[in-house]
């Protein structure tokens, strides 16, 4: 996070808009505070409580064919 704070801005504040630039920082903060990976934290606090049994940041190799089948259906 310290290195991230020293990266120069791409544009002056208020002159351009860029999506998702804060999410990597939020992810690191969540991991440091919770002591869990972002995947573990989301599974425990968001996905499982909402009944999202098939949601993840990563695609299990066993489910790869389902992903492929959906693309070419």
C-alpha positions as CSV (number, residue, x, y, z in Angstrom):
1,X,0.0,0.0,0.0
2,X,2.9,2.3,0.7
3,X,4.2,1.9,-2.9
4,X,0.7,2.5,-4.2
5,X,0.6,5.8,-2.5
6,X,3.6,7.0,-4.4
7,X,2.3,6.1,-7.9
8,X,1.8,9.4,-9.8
9,X,-1.7,10.4,-10.9
10,X,-2.8,9.8,-14.5
11,X,-4.6,13.1,-14.5
12,X,-5.4,16.1,-12.3
13,X,-8.2,15.4,-9.8
14,X,-11.6,16.3,-11.3
15,X,-10.4,16.3,-14.9
16,X,-10.9,12.6,-15.7
17,X,-12.8,9.6,-14.3
18,X,-11.5,6.1,-14.1
19,X,-13.5,3.1,-12.9
20,X,-12.4,0.7,-10.1
21,X,-9.1,2.4,-9.1
22,X,-9.9,2.0,-5.4
23,X,-11.0,-1.6,-5.3
24,X,-7.5,-3.1,-5.1
25,X,-6.7,-0.9,-2.1
26,X,-10.0,-1.8,-0.4
27,X,-9.2,-5.5,-1.0
28,X,-5.8,-5.1,0.7
29,X,-7.4,-3.3,3.7
30,X,-10.1,-5.9,4.1
31,X,-7.4,-8.7,4.0
32,X,-5.2,-6.9,6.6
33,X,-8.0,-6.2,9.0
34,X,-9.8,-9.5,8.7
35,X,-6.7,-11.7,8.5
36,X,-8.3,-13.6,5.6
37,X,-7.9,-13.6,1.9
38,X,-10.4,-11.5,0.0
39,X,-11.9,-14.8,-1.4
40,X,-12.4,-16.2,2.2
41,X,-13.8,-12.9,3.4
42,X,-16.4,-12.6,0.6
43,X,-17.4,-16.3,0.9
44,X,-18.0,-15.9,4.6
45,X,-19.6,-12.5,4.8
46,X,-21.3,-12.1,1.4
47,X,-21.6,-15.1,-0.9
48,X,-22.7,-17.8,1.6
49,X,-25.1,-15.6,3.6
50,X,-26.8,-14.7,0.3
51,X,-27.0,-18.3,-0.8
52,X,-24.5,-17.7,-3.7
53,X,-23.1,-21.3,-3.6
54,X,-21.5,-21.0,-7.1
55,X,-19.8,-17.6,-6.8
56,X,-16.1,-17.1,-6.5
57,X,-13.2,-15.0,-7.7
58,X,-11.7,-18.1,-9.3
59,X,-13.1,-20.7,-11.7
60,X,-12.6,-24.2,-10.4
61,X,-11.1,-26.5,-13.1
62,X,-14.1,-28.9,-12.7
63,X,-16.4,-26.1,-13.7
64,X,-14.4,-24.9,-16.7
65,X,-16.6,-26.8,-19.2
66,X,-19.7,-25.0,-17.9
67,X,-18.0,-21.7,-18.6
68,X,-17.0,-22.8,-22.1
69,X,-20.5,-24.2,-22.8
70,X,-22.2,-20.9,-21.8
71,X,-19.9,-18.9,-24.1
72,X,-20.7,-21.0,-27.2
73,X,-24.3,-21.9,-26.5
